Amino acid sequence: MRVRWFGKKVSEECEYARMEEFATLFEREQVSLQRLAVLLTANAEAAKQCLIRSFRECIASSSVSKDWILSWTRRTVIRNAISLVIGPEVQSFVNTNDNTDNGLSAFFPGDSLGAIAEAKSILDLPEFDRFVFVICVLERYSMHDCALLLGRSPRDISEARKRVGNQVAQISEVEDTSQRYALR
């Protein structure tokens, strides 16, 4: 039996991502995933823990379609960052052992904050507003999805997004002005 899903033929048998494919993805997208983790946690050590937890969760997953591996991985990083920063309300879908490092920290260098120095204005946002900005604006999740991830109402997300928009505009204006004076 063949079914059409968004114009694409899908066979009965779906191809699932294997552990090796997640490892390859984490290596290939290392900078992008580190940036995401640091922007969410605003802390290099927490970002490293977030990535290690996410990596473990992803390689333990057995039901992720190959077509969705990158989206799944980024969402896993977001969920783990929320859990680390806001609290344990957001639980992992997979039981992983957080007590052992198994050399994973070498895979995620600790100097990730330096890699995103240009994002200081984002890192300085209040915690909740920073999460909303990164999830809704940078990652382009809907306000509804963001609300579900953060365990808040869509109204809370909407208000935070408005606050963040004003704050980021003010910060950008100050940074533009200071750069103009520096160029003189």
N, C-alpha and C positions, 0 to 999 in steps of 0.2 A: 504494500500500500504506500502510495506517495502522497504527501500533503504539501500544499504551498503555504509558506510562511513568509510574509512580506515579499512575495514574488520569487522566493527562492525555493527550489524543491528540496524537501527534507525526507530522507529515507527513514524507515522504521528504526534503524540502528544509528544512534547519535554517537559521534566520536567525542570521548571525554579526554580532558587534559591529563597528562601523566606528571609525575613528580619531576622528571627531567625537563619537561616543558615549562613548569613553574620556575625551576632553577635557572633556566636559560632566560626567561622573562625578567626575573629579578636582576640578573647580571646585565642584560641589555637595557633595562629601564632604571638602573640603579640611581642615577642622578635625579631623575624625575620622581621616583618614589621617595628618595631622601628629602627632596624639596617639599613634597607633599607632607611627609611626616613632621618635618621641622616647622612648616607653616602652621600645622594644626596644633602641635604641642608647645611650640615656642621654647623648646629646651632640647639641646643636643642629646643628652643622655636619655630622656624620655623618647625622643625620636628613634634612637637606636633600639630601645626596647620595643617600641611599636613595630619597627621593621622586622625584628627577630620574631616577635609573636605572629606577625602577619605571614612571614615566610613559613613558619611551622604550620600555621593554619592552612595555608594554601597547599603545601605539599601533602598534608594529611587529607585534603579534599579528594573525593573520588567521583563527584558528580558535577563537575564544571565542564561545560561544553568548550571545545577548543576555540570556538568563535567568540566566546565571552571571557576568555582568560584574563585579558588586560583590565576590562571593566570590573571583573570579580576581584582581582588583586587590588585595584585602587580602592574599591569599596571596603575591602578587608582592612586596608591601612586606615581608612577613615574610621571604621568601627573600633579598631584597636586604639587609635588615638583618643577617641571619645572615652573609651573605657579607662585608659590611663589617666587622662586629665580630669574628666568630669566625675567619673566614678564607675563602679562595677555594674551599673544598671544594664549596660549593653554587654551581653555575654557573647563569647565566641561560639560559633556553631559546631566547632570541632574541639574535642578534648585534647589539649596539647600540654606537654610538660614544660613549664616556664622555669624550672629550677636549674636546668643545665644549659650551658651555652653552646657546647659542641663545636666551638670554633666559629660560630656564626658571626660574632662581633667583628672579626677580621673582614668579613664580607661587607660590613657596613661601617666605614670609617667614622670616627668620632668628630671630625672637623666639619660636619655638615652645616653648622651655622655660618661659617665663612663663605660657603657656596652660595648663600642667598642674602648677602649683606644688603643688596638693593631692596630687599623686602622688609626692611626695618619698620616701616610704617605699618605693615600688616602685623608684624610680631608685637608691636606696641598696643594693638587694639585690645580691649577687654576680652577675656576668654570666650564668652558666649558669642560676642560680635565677630571675633576672629573665626570661630567655627562656621558661623553663618556665611561670612564673606568667602572663605575658602570653599565650602561645600556648594553654595548657591552660585557664586560669581565665577570663581576659578575652575571649579569642577563641573559647573553647569547642571547641577541637580535642581529639580523643581523644589519649590518651597514646601510642597507636601512631603516629598521624599526626605528633605532636610529635617522637617518636623518629626518624621518617623524615626530617623536616625538619632536625633537629639532628645527624643521623648518629650517634645514640647508641642504647643499648638501652632498651627499655621499662622495665626495672628502674631504670636511671639516672634516667629521667624520673619514675618513681614515688617514688624516694627524694628527688629534688629537690622534688617537689610537696609531700611531707610536711614537708621543711625549710621551704619557703616558707610553708606553712600555719601552722607554729609561729611563724615570724618575723613574718608579717603580723599574726597575733593579738596578739603581744607589742607590736608597734609601735602597733596600734590601741588597745590598752589604755593605753599610755603617753600617746598623743595624747588619748584621752578624758579621762584624769585631768588632763592639763595644761589642757584646755579647761574642765573643771569648776572648776579653781582660777582660771582667767582670768575666769570669769563672776562670781566672788564679789566 
